[in-house]
Amino acid sequence: MSAVAGLGSLGIAPLGFPGTGAALGAWGPGPVFAVSAAVCALSGAYGLAVRAVRRAELPR
């Protein structure tokens, strides 16, 4: 799970920087941070909702 989180935060996130910069310029930091927080909360909720993720174990 930490590998997937690392890929998302370090691998995919830089691709969103131009869009984030444009959104900051258009709407300011408040709405952009609110949307970012909502995305983080939804991804956490999704991880809790998926049974395969909750029950994941390393092979013995």
PDB file of N, CA, C and O in Angstrom:
ATOM      1  N   MET A   1       0.815  -1.175   0.000  1.00  0.00           N
ATOM      2  CA  MET A   1       0.000   0.000   0.000  1.00  0.00           C
ATOM      3  C   MET A   1       0.866   1.248   0.000  1.00  0.00           C
ATOM      4  O   MET A   1       0.537   2.242  -0.649  1.00  0.00           O
ATOM      5  N   SER A   2       1.966   1.196   0.725  1.00  0.00           N
ATOM      6  CA  SER A   2       2.827   2.385   0.774  1.00  0.00           C
ATOM      7  C   SER A   2       3.474   2.647  -0.577  1.00  0.00           C
ATOM      8  O   SER A   2       3.775   3.795  -0.901  1.00  0.00           O
ATOM      9  N   ALA A   3       3.695   1.603  -1.369  1.00  0.00           N
ATOM     10  CA  ALA A   3       4.252   1.807  -2.708  1.00  0.00           C
ATOM     11  C   ALA A   3       3.263   2.552  -3.600  1.00  0.00           C
ATOM     12  O   ALA A   3       3.658   3.420  -4.378  1.00  0.00           O
ATOM     13  N   VAL A   4       1.998   2.219  -3.490  1.00  0.00           N
ATOM     14  CA  VAL A   4       0.976   2.902  -4.281  1.00  0.00           C
ATOM     15  C   VAL A   4       0.849   4.354  -3.826  1.00  0.00           C
ATOM     16  O   VAL A   4       0.725   5.255  -4.655  1.00  0.00           O
ATOM     17  N   ALA A   5       0.880   4.584  -2.512  1.00  0.00           N
ATOM     18  CA  ALA A   5       0.800   5.947  -1.997  1.00  0.00           C
ATOM     19  C   ALA A   5       2.021   6.755  -2.424  1.00  0.00           C
ATOM     20  O   ALA A   5       1.897   7.930  -2.768  1.00  0.00           O
ATOM     21  N   GLY A   6       3.200   6.133  -2.406  1.00  0.00           N
ATOM     22  CA  GLY A   6       4.405   6.826  -2.843  1.00  0.00           C
ATOM     23  C   GLY A   6       4.361   7.169  -4.318  1.00  0.00           C
ATOM     24  O   GLY A   6       4.781   8.253  -4.721  1.00  0.00           O
ATOM     25  N   LEU A   7       3.856   6.254  -5.121  1.00  0.00           N
ATOM     26  CA  LEU A   7       3.723   6.529  -6.549  1.00  0.00           C
ATOM     27  C   LEU A   7       2.765   7.689  -6.785  1.00  0.00           C
ATOM     28  O   LEU A   7       3.022   8.549  -7.628  1.00  0.00           O
ATOM     29  N   GLY A   8       1.679   7.714  -6.054  1.00  0.00           N
ATOM     30  CA  GLY A   8       0.710   8.794  -6.224  1.00  0.00           C
ATOM     31  C   GLY A   8       1.250  10.133  -5.781  1.00  0.00           C
ATOM     32  O   GLY A   8       1.005  11.150  -6.429  1.00  0.00           O
ATOM     33  N   SER A   9       1.989  10.144  -4.671  1.00  0.00           N
ATOM     34  CA  SER A   9       2.449  11.429  -4.151  1.00  0.00           C
ATOM     35  C   SER A   9       3.723  11.913  -4.832  1.00  0.00           C
ATOM     36  O   SER A   9       3.915  13.118  -4.996  1.00  0.00           O
ATOM     37  N   LEU A  10       4.584  11.003  -5.226  1.00  0.00           N
ATOM     38  CA  LEU A  10       5.855  11.412  -5.818  1.00  0.00           C
ATOM     39  C   LEU A  10       5.925  11.209  -7.323  1.00  0.00           C
ATOM     40  O   LEU A  10       6.718  11.864  -7.999  1.00  0.00           O
ATOM     41  N   GLY A  11       5.119  10.327  -7.846  1.00  0.00           N
ATOM     42  CA  GLY A  11       5.200  10.024  -9.271  1.00  0.00           C
ATOM     43  C   GLY A  11       4.159  10.731 -10.120  1.00  0.00           C
ATOM     44  O   GLY A  11       4.472  11.246 -11.193  1.00  0.00           O
ATOM     45  N   ILE A  12       2.941  10.756  -9.649  1.00  0.00           N
ATOM     46  CA  ILE A  12       1.852  11.307 -10.448  1.00  0.00           C
ATOM     47  C   ILE A  12       1.587  12.776 -10.106  1.00  0.00           C
ATOM     48  O   ILE A  12       1.174  13.549 -10.970  1.00  0.00           O
ATOM     49  N   ALA A  13       1.821  13.156  -8.860  1.00  0.00           N
ATOM     50  CA  ALA A  13       1.517  14.518  -8.414  1.00  0.00           C
ATOM     51  C   ALA A  13       2.184  15.605  -9.259  1.00  0.00           C
ATOM     52  O   ALA A  13       1.534  16.607  -9.556  1.00  0.00           O
ATOM     53  N   PRO A  14       3.448  15.456  -9.658  1.00  0.00           N
ATOM     54  CA  PRO A  14       4.048  16.523 -10.471  1.00  0.00           C
ATOM     55  C   PRO A  14       3.318  16.786 -11.786  1.00  0.00           C
ATOM     56  O   PRO A  14       3.434  17.875 -12.347  1.00  0.00           O
ATOM     57  N   LEU A  15       2.581  15.819 -12.275  1.00  0.00           N
ATOM     58  CA  LEU A  15       1.817  16.035 -13.499  1.00  0.00           C
ATOM     59  C   LEU A  15       0.662  17.007 -13.275  1.00  0.00           C
ATOM     60  O   LEU A  15       0.189  17.636 -14.222  1.00  0.00           O
ATOM     61  N   GLY A  16       0.210  17.132 -12.046  1.00  0.00           N
ATOM     62  CA  GLY A  16      -0.898  18.031 -11.744  1.00  0.00           C
ATOM     63  C   GLY A  16      -0.469  19.440 -11.374  1.00  0.00           C
ATOM     64  O   GLY A  16      -1.321  20.311 -11.200  1.00  0.00           O
ATOM     65  N   PHE A  17       0.827  19.688 -11.250  1.00  0.00           N
ATOM     66  CA  PHE A  17       1.297  21.015 -10.846  1.00  0.00           C
ATOM     67  C   PHE A  17       0.858  22.132 -11.797  1.00  0.00           C
ATOM     68  O   PHE A  17       0.446  23.189 -11.320  1.00  0.00           O
ATOM     69  N   PRO A  18       0.928  21.948 -13.112  1.00  0.00           N
ATOM     70  CA  PRO A  18       0.469  23.042 -13.987  1.00  0.00           C
ATOM     71  C   PRO A  18      -1.021  23.359 -13.811  1.00  0.00           C
ATOM     72  O   PRO A  18      -1.410  24.526 -13.807  1.00  0.00           O
ATOM     73  N   GLY A  19      -1.830  22.349 -13.668  1.00  0.00           N
ATOM     74  CA  GLY A  19      -3.263  22.577 -13.460  1.00  0.00           C
ATOM     75  C   GLY A  19      -3.542  23.240 -12.125  1.00  0.00           C
ATOM     76  O   GLY A  19      -4.410  24.107 -12.019  1.00  0.00           O
ATOM     77  N   THR A  20      -2.798  22.825 -11.103  1.00  0.00           N
ATOM     78  CA  THR A  20      -2.946  23.447  -9.791  1.00  0.00           C
ATOM     79  C   THR A  20      -2.545  24.911  -9.840  1.00  0.00           C
ATOM     80  O   THR A  20      -3.215  25.758  -9.249  1.00  0.00           O
ATOM     81  N   GLY A  21      -1.457  25.216 -10.539  1.00  0.00           N
ATOM     82  CA  GLY A  21      -1.024  26.604 -10.673  1.00  0.00           C
ATOM     83  C   GLY A  21      -2.053  27.448 -11.398  1.00  0.00           C
ATOM     84  O   GLY A  21      -2.311  28.588 -11.011  1.00  0.00           O
ATOM     85  N   ALA A  22      -2.639  26.896 -12.446  1.00  0.00           N
ATOM     86  CA  ALA A  22      -3.677  27.628 -13.184  1.00  0.00           C
ATOM     87  C   ALA A  22      -4.914  27.842 -12.311  1.00  0.00           C
ATOM     88  O   ALA A  22      -5.515  28.915 -12.340  1.00  0.00           O
ATOM     89  N   ALA A  23      -5.295  26.824 -11.536  1.00  0.00           N
ATOM     90  CA  ALA A  23      -6.460  26.962 -10.652  1.00  0.00           C
ATOM     91  C   ALA A  23      -6.186  27.985  -9.555  1.00  0.00           C
ATOM     92  O   ALA A  23      -7.075  28.754  -9.189  1.00  0.00           O
ATOM     93  N   LEU A  24      -4.965  27.999  -9.028  1.00  0.00           N
ATOM     94  CA  LEU A  24      -4.621  29.002  -8.017  1.00  0.00           C
ATOM     95  C   LEU A  24      -4.710  30.412  -8.591  1.00  0.00           C
ATOM     96  O   LEU A  24      -5.188  31.332  -7.926  1.00  0.00           O
ATOM     97  N   GLY A  25      -4.253  30.575  -9.813  1.00  0.00           N
ATOM     98  CA  GLY A  25      -4.331  31.884 -10.448  1.00  0.00           C
ATOM     99  C   GLY A  25      -5.757  32.317 -10.729  1.00  0.00           C
ATOM    100  O   GLY A  25      -6.079  33.503 -10.653  1.00  0.00           O
ATOM    101  N   ALA A  26      -6.610  31.357 -11.052  1.00  0.00           N
ATOM    102  CA  ALA A  26      -7.997  31.691 -11.400  1.00  0.00           C
ATOM    103  C   ALA A  26      -8.888  31.888 -10.179  1.00  0.00           C
ATOM    104  O   ALA A  26      -9.686  32.824 -10.146  1.00  0.00           O
ATOM    105  N   TRP A  27      -8.763  31.012  -9.166  1.00  0.00           N
ATOM    106  CA  TRP A  27      -9.705  31.024  -8.047  1.00  0.00           C
ATOM    107  C   TRP A  27      -9.080  31.351  -6.701  1.00  0.00           C
ATOM    108  O   TRP A  27      -9.811  31.615  -5.746  1.00  0.00           O
ATOM    109  N   GLY A  28      -7.787  31.345  -6.591  1.00  0.00           N
ATOM    110  CA  GLY A  28      -7.131  31.620  -5.318  1.00  0.00           C
ATOM    111  C   GLY A  28      -6.897  30.344  -4.531  1.00  0.00           C
ATOM    112  O   GLY A  28      -7.345  29.270  -4.932  1.00  0.00           O
ATOM    113  N   PRO A  29      -6.194  30.459  -3.408  1.00  0.00           N
ATOM    114  CA  PRO A  29      -5.798  29.256  -2.671  1.00  0.00           C
ATOM    115  C   PRO A  29      -6.926  28.560  -1.913  1.00  0.00           C
ATOM    116  O   PRO A  29      -6.897  27.338  -1.772  1.00  0.00           O
ATOM    117  N   GLY A  30      -7.911  29.296  -1.425  1.00  0.00           N
ATOM    118  CA  GLY A  30      -8.967  28.683  -0.618  1.00  0.00           C
ATOM    119  C   GLY A  30      -9.711  27.558  -1.323  1.00  0.00           C
ATOM    120  O   GLY A  30      -9.732  26.437  -0.817  1.00  0.00           O
ATOM    121  N   PRO A  31     -10.320  27.819  -2.470  1.00  0.00           N
ATOM    122  CA  PRO A  31     -11.034  26.752  -3.172  1.00  0.00           C
ATOM    123  C   PRO A  31     -10.126  25.612  -3.631  1.00  0.00           C
ATOM    124  O   PRO A  31     -10.535  24.451  -3.628  1.00  0.00           O
ATOM    125  N   VAL A  32      -8.906  25.938  -4.022  1.00  0.00           N
ATOM    126  CA  VAL A  32      -7.982  24.890  -4.492  1.00  0.00           C
ATOM    127  C   VAL A  32      -7.613  23.968  -3.335  1.00  0.00           C
ATOM    128  O   VAL A  32      -7.579  22.750  -3.505  1.00  0.00           O
ATOM    129  N   PHE A  33      -7.334  24.535  -2.153  1.00  0.00           N
ATOM    130  CA  PHE A  33      -7.025  23.701  -0.995  1.00  0.00           C
ATOM    131  C   PHE A  33      -8.241  22.882  -0.571  1.00  0.00           C
ATOM    132  O   PHE A  33      -8.095  21.733  -0.152  1.00  0.00           O
ATOM    133  N   ALA A  34      -9.434  23.454  -0.674  1.00  0.00           N
ATOM    134  CA  ALA A  34     -10.648  22.717  -0.313  1.00  0.00           C
ATOM    135  C   ALA A  34     -10.856  21.520  -1.236  1.00  0.00           C
ATOM    136  O   ALA A  34     -11.202  20.433  -0.773  1.00  0.00           O
ATOM    137  N   VAL A  35     -10.651  21.711  -2.529  1.00  0.00           N
ATOM    138  CA  VAL A  35     -10.787  20.602  -3.476  1.00  0.00           C
ATOM    139  C   VAL A  35      -9.707  19.554  -3.224  1.00  0.00           C
ATOM    140  O   VAL A  35      -9.980  18.355  -3.286  1.00  0.00           O
ATOM    141  N   SER A  36      -8.486  19.997  -2.940  1.00  0.00           N
ATOM    142  CA  SER A  36      -7.402  19.052  -2.642  1.00  0.00           C
ATOM    143  C   SER A  36      -7.711  18.236  -1.395  1.00  0.00           C
ATOM    144  O   SER A  36      -7.461  17.031  -1.361  1.00  0.00           O
ATOM    145  N   ALA A  37      -8.253  18.888  -0.370  1.00  0.00           N
ATOM    146  CA  ALA A  37      -8.626  18.178   0.851  1.00  0.00           C
ATOM    147  C   ALA A  37      -9.741  17.174   0.580  1.00  0.00           C
ATOM    148  O   ALA A  37      -9.737  16.072   1.129  1.00  0.00           O
ATOM    149  N   ALA A  38     -10.694  17.556  -0.264  1.00  0.00           N
ATOM    150  CA  ALA A  38     -11.781  16.639  -0.604  1.00  0.00           C
ATOM    151  C   ALA A  38     -11.261  15.422  -1.354  1.00  0.00           C
ATOM    152  O   ALA A  38     -11.722  14.306  -1.115  1.00  0.00           O
ATOM    153  N   VAL A  39     -10.314  15.622  -2.252  1.00  0.00           N
ATOM    154  CA  VAL A  39      -9.727  14.501  -2.993  1.00  0.00           C
ATOM    155  C   VAL A  39      -8.992  13.566  -2.040  1.00  0.00           C
ATOM    156  O   VAL A  39      -9.106  12.346  -2.157  1.00  0.00           O
ATOM    157  N   CYS A  40      -8.243  14.127  -1.104  1.00  0.00           N
ATOM    158  CA  CYS A  40      -7.537  13.299  -0.115  1.00  0.00           C
ATOM    159  C   CYS A  40      -8.520  12.515   0.750  1.00  0.00           C
ATOM    160  O   CYS A  40      -8.318  11.328   1.005  1.00  0.00           O
ATOM    161  N   ALA A  41      -9.588  13.181   1.202  1.00  0.00           N
ATOM    162  CA  ALA A  41     -10.585  12.508   2.029  1.00  0.00           C
ATOM    163  C   ALA A  41     -11.296  11.401   1.261  1.00  0.00           C
ATOM    164  O   ALA A  41     -11.543  10.324   1.805  1.00  0.00           O
ATOM    165  N   LEU A  42     -11.626  11.664  -0.001  1.00  0.00           N
ATOM    166  CA  LEU A  42     -12.290  10.637  -0.806  1.00  0.00           C
ATOM    167  C   LEU A  42     -11.378   9.455  -1.079  1.00  0.00           C
ATOM    168  O   LEU A  42     -11.840   8.314  -1.099  1.00  0.00           O
ATOM    169  N   SER A  43     -10.097   9.704  -1.289  1.00  0.00           N
ATOM    170  CA  SER A  43      -9.190   8.587  -1.532  1.00  0.00           C
ATOM    171  C   SER A  43      -9.029   7.739  -0.273  1.00  0.00           C
ATOM    172  O   SER A  43      -8.925   6.515  -0.360  1.00  0.00           O
ATOM    173  N   GLY A  44      -9.007   8.376   0.889  1.00  0.00           N
ATOM    174  CA  GLY A  44      -8.960   7.614   2.137  1.00  0.00           C
ATOM    175  C   GLY A  44     -10.218   6.810   2.358  1.00  0.00           C
ATOM    176  O   GLY A  44     -10.159   5.655   2.779  1.00  0.00           O
ATOM    177  N   ALA A  45     -11.363   7.418   2.075  1.00  0.00           N
ATOM    178  CA  ALA A  45     -12.639   6.707   2.215  1.00  0.00           C
ATOM    179  C   ALA A  45     -12.724   5.534   1.248  1.00  0.00           C
ATOM    180  O   ALA A  45     -13.259   4.478   1.586  1.00  0.00           O
ATOM    181  N   TYR A  46     -12.195   5.726   0.047  1.00  0.00           N
ATOM    182  CA  TYR A  46     -12.199   4.634  -0.930  1.00  0.00           C
ATOM    183  C   TYR A  46     -11.332   3.481  -0.427  1.00  0.00           C
ATOM    184  O   TYR A  46     -11.714   2.316  -0.536  1.00  0.00           O
ATOM    185  N   GLY A  47     -10.167   3.813   0.124  1.00  0.00           N
ATOM    186  CA  GLY A  47      -9.299   2.773   0.667  1.00  0.00           C
ATOM    187  C   GLY A  47      -9.945   2.004   1.798  1.00  0.00           C
ATOM    188  O   GLY A  47      -9.722   0.802   1.938  1.00  0.00           O
ATOM    189  N   LEU A  48     -10.740   2.678   2.604  1.00  0.00           N
ATOM    190  CA  LEU A  48     -11.456   1.999   3.678  1.00  0.00           C
ATOM    191  C   LEU A  48     -12.649   1.205   3.166  1.00  0.00           C
ATOM    192  O   LEU A  48     -13.035   0.209   3.777  1.00  0.00           O
ATOM    193  N   ALA A  49     -13.234   1.628   2.059  1.00  0.00           N
ATOM    194  CA  ALA A  49     -14.425   0.966   1.538  1.00  0.00           C
ATOM    195  C   ALA A  49     -14.107  -0.305   0.757  1.00  0.00           C
ATOM    196  O   ALA A  49     -14.948  -1.200   0.668  1.00  0.00           O
ATOM    197  N   VAL A  50     -12.917  -0.396   0.196  1.00  0.00           N
ATOM    198  CA  VAL A  50     -12.563  -1.554  -0.626  1.00  0.00           C
ATOM    199  C   VAL A  50     -12.066  -2.679   0.287  1.00  0.00           C
ATOM    200  O   VAL A  50     -11.045  -2.545   0.961  1.00  0.00           O
ATOM    201  N   ARG A  51     -12.786  -3.753   0.293  1.00  0.00           N
ATOM    202  CA  ARG A  51     -12.470  -4.858   1.198  1.00  0.00           C
ATOM    203  C   ARG A  51     -11.106  -5.469   0.905  1.00  0.00           C
ATOM    204  O   ARG A  51     -10.393  -5.856   1.831  1.00  0.00           O
ATOM    205  N   ALA A  52     -10.737  -5.560  -0.356  1.00  0.00           N
ATOM    206  CA  ALA A  52      -9.442  -6.159  -0.708  1.00  0.00           C
ATOM    207  C   ALA A  52      -8.281  -5.348  -0.132  1.00  0.00           C
ATOM    208  O   ALA A  52      -7.254  -5.918   0.236  1.00  0.00           O
ATOM    209  N   VAL A  53      -8.431  -4.054  -0.052  1.00  0.00           N
ATOM    210  CA  VAL A  53      -7.375  -3.215   0.520  1.00  0.00           C
ATOM    211  C   VAL A  53      -7.331  -3.388   2.030  1.00  0.00           C
ATOM    212  O   VAL A  53      -6.250  -3.486   2.613  1.00  0.00           O
ATOM    213  N   ARG A  54      -8.476  -3.425   2.658  1.00  0.00           N
ATOM    214  CA  ARG A  54      -8.524  -3.584   4.115  1.00  0.00           C
ATOM    215  C   ARG A  54      -7.979  -4.922   4.561  1.00  0.00           C
ATOM    216  O   ARG A  54      -7.384  -5.019   5.634  1.00  0.00           O
ATOM    217  N   ARG A  55      -8.168  -5.945   3.769  1.00  0.00           N
ATOM    218  CA  ARG A  55      -7.766  -7.301   4.158  1.00  0.00           C
ATOM    219  C   ARG A  55      -6.432  -7.732   3.553  1.00  0.00           C
ATOM    220  O   ARG A  55      -6.060  -8.900   3.671  1.00  0.00           O
ATOM    221  N   ALA A  56      -5.726  -6.845   2.928  1.00  0.00           N
ATOM    222  CA  ALA A  56      -4.470  -7.197   2.261  1.00  0.00           C
ATOM    223  C   ALA A  56      -3.436  -7.681   3.281  1.00  0.00           C
ATOM    224  O   ALA A  56      -3.285  -7.104   4.358  1.00  0.00           O
ATOM    225  N   GLU A  57      -2.738  -8.738   2.920  1.00  0.00           N
ATOM    226  CA  GLU A  57      -1.686  -9.305   3.752  1.00  0.00           C
ATOM    227  C   GLU A  57      -0.498  -9.681   2.899  1.00  0.00           C
ATOM    228  O   GLU A  57      -0.641  -9.965   1.710  1.00  0.00           O
ATOM    229  N   LEU A  58       0.657  -9.684   3.496  1.00  0.00           N
ATOM    230  CA  LEU A  58       1.846 -10.150   2.800  1.00  0.00           C
ATOM    231  C   LEU A  58       1.820 -11.658   2.708  1.00  0.00           C
ATOM    232  O   LEU A  58       1.316 -12.320   3.615  1.00  0.00           O
ATOM    233  N   PRO A  59       2.360 -12.227   1.617  1.00  0.00           N
ATOM    234  CA  PRO A  59       2.409 -13.686   1.537  1.00  0.00           C
ATOM    235  C   PRO A  59       3.386 -14.246   2.577  1.00  0.00           C
ATOM    236  O   PRO A  59       4.371 -13.602   2.940  1.00  0.00           O
ATOM    237  N   ARG A  60       3.091 -15.434   3.035  1.00  0.00           N
ATOM    238  CA  ARG A  60       3.942 -16.071   4.057  1.00  0.00           C
ATOM    239  C   ARG A  60       5.008 -16.915   3.444  1.00  0.00           C
ATOM    240  O   ARG A  60       5.806 -17.519   4.161  1.00  0.00           O
TER     241      ARG A  60
END
